[in-house]
């Protein structure tokens, strides 16, 4: 199984935000307005992963692109629980 969000994982169809910026010859600097709860959640994920918030945002965007492309291609997203049970996840946007 390929870990799409791992920095060492090969990027197949989804580019990371950083790669997209590099492909354009630079990196875009942005300002985000997020609800406090979203910011706190992002901060917690970044801390748990040992990365800064910019990298956490890049990874979130990469995950979103991966899911978006899968849904657009008509693929199903299946969540397999540690007990072996599984369920199809519906992505609605």
N, C-alpha and C positions, 0 to 999 in steps of 0.2 A: 504494500500500500504506500503510495507517495504522499508525503506530508507537504501539501501545497504551500503552507505558510512558513515552512522552515527556511531560513536564509540560505541553506545549502541545497534545497530542493530545486530540481530543474523546473523552469517555468515553461509550461507547454503552450496553452492558448492564452492564458491570462498574464498580462504584464503587470509588474508591480508599478506603483505610482512613481517610484524612483527611476525605474527603467524607462518609463514613458517620458519622464522629464529629461533624462539623459538623451533619449532618442531625438528630442526636440532641440538638444544643444544646451540645456540648462535645467534648473530646478525652479519651480514656481513657489513663491512665498505667499502663503494665504493666511487669512484671519478667519477663524471659525467662531460662530456664536452657537454654543451648545447649552442645553439645559444642565443645571448643576449635577443632577443625577447621572446624566450621560457622561459628563466630565469625570465625575468620581468613579464611575464604572471603568472608563478608559484608563484612568490613573491606576486603579487596582490591577487591571489586566497588565498594564505596562510593568508595574512593580513585580507582579508574579512571574512575568516572562524575563525580567531583568533587562528591559529595553527602555528607551526614553519614549515620551508620548508621541513624538513625530514618527518613530518606527512603529508604534502601536497603531497609529492612524494609517500608515502605509499598509500594514498587514490587514487591517479591517477593510480597506479599499480592495486589496487583492482578493480577500475572501468574498466580498460582494461581487466583484467582477467574475470570479469563478462560478458562484451560484447563479448569477444573471445569465452567463453564457450557457450553463447547463440547462436552465429553465427554457431559455430561448431555443435551444436545440431539441427540446422536447424530452430531455432526460428526466429521470426521477431521482430525487434525493432521498436516500434511505438511511435512517439513523439506527445503528445496531448498538443495543445496550450491552453493558458488561455481562448481563445474565444470558446473553445470546438472543433475546427477543429483539424484534425490529419493528419499525414503523416507517411509513412513507411520510416525508415532511412536505407540506404544501407551502411553497414560497409565494406569497401574495404581495404584489406591489403595484 
